[in-house]
Amino acid sequence: MKQKNRIKDRISEREYQDCLKRLLKSAFNAQVQPLMSLKTATKKRRARKKAAKNSEFTKSNTTPSG
């Protein structure tokens, strides 16, 4: 009888640990997700800024032919 209880305790402990890991991972992902979208927004903003700067540079360097 004690053997069965020990096995049950081990299983419930393992289930508890797995559940805890899942909760921590989901909480971590919930906190990381806004940071990831911020990183993406920053990359896009920098790319637009660089593209605008490059287009201004190419416009200013062209000489009118005529």
C-alpha positions in Angstrom: 0.0 0.0 0.0 2.8 2.4 0.8 4.4 1.7 -2.5 1.3 2.7 -4.4 1.1 5.9 -2.4 4.7 6.8 -3.2 4.1 6.2 -6.9 1.0 8.4 -6.8 3.0 11.1 -4.9 5.7 10.9 -7.6 3.2 11.2 -10.4 1.4 14.1 -8.8 4.7 15.8 -8.0 5.7 15.4 -11.7 2.3 16.7 -12.9 2.6 19.6 -10.5 6.1 20.4 -11.8 4.9 20.2 -15.4 2.0 22.4 -14.7 4.3 24.9 -12.9 6.7 24.9 -15.9 3.8 25.6 -18.3 2.5 28.4 -16.2 5.9 30.0 -16.0 6.4 29.7 -19.7 3.1 31.2 -20.5 3.6 34.0 -18.1 7.1 34.6 -19.6 5.7 34.6 -23.1 3.0 37.0 -22.2 5.6 39.4 -20.9 8.0 38.9 -23.8 5.4 39.2 -26.6 5.0 43.0 -26.3 8.8 43.4 -26.3 9.0 41.4 -29.5 6.4 43.6 -31.2 8.3 46.7 -30.0 11.5 45.3 -31.5 9.7 44.7 -34.8 8.2 48.2 -34.8 11.7 49.6 -34.1 13.2 47.7 -37.0 10.4 48.9 -39.3 10.8 52.5 -38.2 14.5 52.4 -38.7 14.1 50.8 -42.1 11.7 53.5 -43.2 14.0 56.2 -41.9 16.9 54.7 -43.7 14.9 54.4 -46.9 13.8 58.0 -46.6 17.4 59.2 -46.0 18.6 57.2 -49.0 15.9 58.6 -51.3 16.8 62.2 -50.2 20.4 61.4 -50.8 19.8 60.1 -54.3 17.5 63.1 -55.1 20.1 65.7 -54.0 22.9 64.0 -56.0 21.1 63.9 -59.3 21.9 66.8 -61.6 19.2 68.0 -64.0 20.2 67.3 -67.6 19.3 69.9 -70.1 
